[in-house]
Amino acid sequence: MSTRAVWFTFVHVLLFLAVYLLGNFQQFLDASLSMLLRMFEVAAALTVLLGAYAIAYLIARKVVAGRLAVGQLIAVAVATGLSGTLALLFKFLRAWFRL
């Protein structure tokens, strides 16, 4: 359940990022781009929080049950790290350009 939530929010992060970049190319209104950027940041923050929970859950499941889904753990860690990095990058760019 927890890894599904990570993937759900991670897909939203990618969709908001794609629509934001497409909106820059298509000259969306500034208010629309700002809203998309805020939605991207919220989805990225949720992905990081849910990813941290999912990683802790997978490690706890290893301790209790004695089995570890290594592929699932790596995939969740990559999605969490990528979302966090993108969120920090866009926060930096937003501060730099004062959007």
C-alpha positions, 0 to 999 in steps of 0.5 A, a space after each residue: 500500500 505504501 509503495 503504491 502511494 509513492 508511485 501515485 504521487 511520483 507520477 503526479 510529480 512527473 505530470 505536473 513537471 511536464 505540464 509546467 514545462 509545456 506551459 512555458 513553451 506554450 506561453 501559459 499565463 503566469 498565474 497558471 504556471 505559478 499554480 502548476 509549480 505549487 502543485 508540483 511542489 506539494 506533490 513532490 513533498 508528499 512523495 518524499 514523505 510517503 517515500 520515507 515512510 515506505 522505506 521505513 516500512 520495508 526495512 521494518 518488514 525485513 526485521 520482522 518477517 526476515 524478507 527484503 524486497 530489494 528491488 522495491 526498496 531501491 525503486 522507492 528510494 530512487 523515486 523519493 530522491 528524485 522527487 526531493 531533488 527536483 523539489 529543491 531545484 525548483 525552489 532554488 530556481 523560484 527564489 533565484 528568478 523570484 517567480 
